[in-house]
Every structure is written in C-alpha cells, then in structure tokens.
C-alpha cells in the first residue's frame, strides 16, 4: 500500500546575513493587507528604505504598525529618531505609531504570511553597517503567529503622540527657524 507524501512540518526559513536591506525591502513591497515594523530604533535611512519600498497605492491604504521605543533615553542617546517615525506615520495614510518602553524585538511582518526576525534595527547600522543576522519566515502558520505576536506587543504600548508632536515641532523649527 503506497501513501502520498506527508505535508512538510518543517518551517520555511531563509537565513539572512548581511542582506537585511534587500529582504526587508522585498517584504515591505510585497505587503498588501497589513504591515508591522517592530524595532526599538528608527532612523531617516530606515524610514527612507520603507518609503522607497512602498507603492503609492500602499502608502494610501496599507495599515502599517510602527512599533518602537520613543523613550527620552533612546532619543537623547540618538539611538532612535522620532522624526523618522513621524515621517513614516505622516507618509503612510494608515500608519499607526506605538511607543513601547523597553522594546528590544526587531520583527518585520507582512500580511501574516511572511516575517523577518532579526538583530537589525530600522537604522543605517541595522540595515548594513553592523554585522546583523536573522531569519525570514514564510511558513503561513508561523508567519501569522509572529505577526499576531507583534500585534499583541503593540497592545501593551501607547501612541507616543506627544513625542511625535514634539518631533514635528523640532523639524519645523530646525527647517525654518522660529518665527518672531
């Protein structure tokens, strides 16, 4: 009696060494229903990569979670740039910024069908200058669980709107000076 091949229980995982930039760009550009960007630190370079990877259509409708640590310590150290988070939230119509103190996870997920779990932040260092490592998961059940876990982390945070409002003021003051 011959049996058919059993379905594979082994997750589909790609190892990501120095190619986080390319894998993240692909994940973002392939997102159709929802996107989660979970990293304690964001910079202008990271925000730029995300915006370059999103289509105009995605910018206008794609629900995008920006989960980060907007604590004063992270900002004062220069580890995260609230202006980068603000730029993303402003450019993505359905962007939602969530501040979660002590966030350490770096997870990027799209549509519950693909996810990247990595050591790399959404910064220049994380995307190329540092030696980072991670995995890209495309097993649907595992990717969906990872995406759900990021959503659950976001429920522990808050909007950080005050910090982002101050970042907007700082940007205006820095660009045009104080009107007198």
C-alpha positions as CSV (number, residue, x, y, z in Angstrom):
1,X,0.0,0.0,0.0
2,X,1.5,3.3,-1.1
3,X,1.0,6.5,0.7
4,X,1.3,10.0,-0.7
5,X,3.9,12.3,0.7
6,X,3.1,13.7,4.1
7,X,2.9,17.5,4.3
8,X,6.1,19.1,5.4
9,X,6.1,20.1,9.1
10,X,9.5,21.9,8.6
11,X,9.1,25.7,8.6
12,X,10.3,27.5,5.5
13,X,13.0,29.8,6.8
14,X,15.7,31.7,4.9
15,X,18.8,32.8,6.8
16,X,19.6,36.5,6.5
17,X,23.2,37.6,7.0
18,X,24.2,40.9,5.5
19,X,21.2,41.1,3.2
20,X,18.6,42.6,5.7
21,X,18.1,45.6,3.5
22,X,17.1,43.6,0.4
23,X,14.9,41.2,2.4
24,X,13.1,44.0,4.2
25,X,12.6,46.0,1.0
26,X,11.0,42.9,-0.6
27,X,8.8,42.2,2.5
28,X,7.6,45.8,2.5
29,X,7.0,46.0,-1.2
30,X,5.1,42.7,-1.2
31,X,2.7,43.7,1.7
32,X,-0.9,44.0,0.5
33,X,-3.2,43.8,3.6
34,X,-1.1,44.9,6.6
35,X,2.5,45.6,7.6
36,X,4.2,45.6,11.0
37,X,7.6,47.3,11.6
38,X,8.7,46.5,15.1
39,X,12.1,47.9,16.2
40,X,13.3,49.9,19.1
41,X,15.3,52.2,16.9
42,X,14.4,54.0,13.7
43,X,16.5,56.4,11.6
44,X,16.0,58.5,8.5
45,X,17.8,55.8,6.5
46,X,15.4,53.1,7.7
47,X,12.4,55.2,7.1
48,X,13.7,56.1,3.6
49,X,14.0,52.4,2.8
50,X,10.5,51.7,3.8
51,X,9.1,54.6,1.9
52,X,11.0,53.7,-1.2
53,X,9.7,50.1,-1.0
54,X,6.0,51.1,-0.6
55,X,4.0,51.8,-3.7
56,X,1.9,54.9,-3.9
57,X,-1.2,52.8,-3.5
58,X,0.2,51.1,-0.4
59,X,1.1,54.4,1.1
60,X,-2.6,55.5,0.7
61,X,-4.3,52.4,2.2
62,X,-1.9,49.8,3.8
63,X,-2.5,49.6,7.6
64,X,1.1,49.9,9.0
65,X,2.1,49.4,12.6
66,X,5.2,51.3,13.6
67,X,6.2,49.8,17.0
68,X,9.2,51.4,18.6
69,X,10.7,52.8,21.8
70,X,10.2,56.6,21.9
71,X,11.6,56.9,25.5
72,X,13.6,60.0,26.3
73,X,16.7,57.9,27.0
74,X,16.6,56.4,23.5
75,X,16.0,59.7,21.9
76,X,18.7,61.6,23.9
77,X,21.2,58.9,23.1
78,X,20.4,59.4,19.4
79,X,19.5,55.7,19.2
80,X,16.1,56.5,17.7
81,X,15.0,59.5,15.7
82,X,11.3,60.4,16.4
83,X,11.3,62.5,13.2
84,X,11.9,59.2,11.2
85,X,8.9,57.6,12.9
86,X,6.9,60.8,12.3
87,X,7.9,60.8,8.6
88,X,6.6,57.3,8.2
89,X,3.4,57.9,10.1
90,X,2.7,61.0,8.1
91,X,3.6,59.5,4.7
92,X,1.5,56.3,5.2
93,X,-2.2,57.2,5.5
94,X,-3.0,54.2,7.7
95,X,0.3,54.4,9.7
96,X,0.0,54.0,13.4
97,X,2.9,54.7,15.8
98,X,3.0,52.9,19.1
99,X,5.6,53.5,21.8
100,X,6.6,50.5,23.9
101,X,9.2,51.2,26.5
102,X,12.0,48.6,26.8
103,X,11.2,47.2,23.4
104,X,14.1,45.0,22.2
105,X,12.5,42.9,19.5
106,X,13.3,43.5,15.8
107,X,10.5,41.9,13.8
108,X,9.0,42.9,10.5
109,X,5.9,41.2,9.3
110,X,3.6,41.4,6.2
111,X,0.1,40.2,5.8
112,X,0.6,37.4,8.3
113,X,2.3,35.4,5.6
114,X,5.9,36.4,5.8
115,X,8.1,37.8,8.7
116,X,11.7,38.7,9.4
117,X,13.1,38.2,12.9
118,X,16.5,39.8,13.1
119,X,19.0,41.6,15.3
120,X,18.8,44.6,12.9
121,X,17.0,47.8,13.8
122,X,15.4,50.1,11.2
123,X,18.5,52.2,11.1
124,X,21.6,52.6,8.8
125,X,23.5,50.3,11.2
126,X,20.9,47.7,11.3
127,X,20.4,47.7,7.5
128,X,24.0,47.5,6.5
129,X,26.8,49.0,8.6
130,X,26.6,46.5,11.5
131,X,27.0,42.7,11.3
132,X,23.4,41.6,11.8
133,X,21.7,38.2,11.5
134,X,18.2,36.9,11.3
135,X,15.7,34.7,9.6
136,X,12.9,35.2,7.1
137,X,9.9,33.0,7.8
138,X,7.4,32.2,5.0
139,X,5.5,29.2,6.5
140,X,2.0,30.7,6.7
141,X,1.0,29.4,10.2
142,X,4.3,30.5,11.7
143,X,4.4,33.9,9.9
144,X,0.8,34.5,11.0
145,X,1.7,33.7,14.7
146,X,4.7,36.1,14.5
147,X,2.5,38.9,13.1
148,X,-0.1,38.2,15.8
149,X,2.7,38.4,18.5
150,X,3.8,41.8,17.2
151,X,0.2,43.0,17.3
152,X,-0.1,41.8,20.9
153,X,3.1,43.7,21.8
154,X,1.6,46.8,20.3
155,X,-1.4,46.4,22.7
156,X,1.0,46.9,25.6
157,X,2.1,50.3,24.3
158,X,0.7,53.7,23.7
159,X,0.6,56.1,20.8
160,X,3.5,58.3,21.8
161,X,1.7,61.1,20.1
162,X,3.2,63.7,22.4
163,X,6.7,62.7,21.4
164,X,5.9,62.7,17.7
165,X,4.2,66.1,18.0
166,X,7.4,67.4,19.6
167,X,9.4,65.8,16.7
168,X,7.2,67.7,14.3
169,X,7.8,71.0,16.1
170,X,11.5,70.3,16.2
171,X,11.5,69.7,12.4
172,X,9.7,72.9,11.7
173,X,11.9,74.9,14.0
174,X,15.0,73.3,12.5
175,X,13.9,73.9,8.9
176,X,12.6,77.4,9.2
177,X,13.7,78.8,12.5
178,X,11.4,80.4,15.0
179,X,9.0,82.9,13.5
180,X,9.1,86.1,15.5
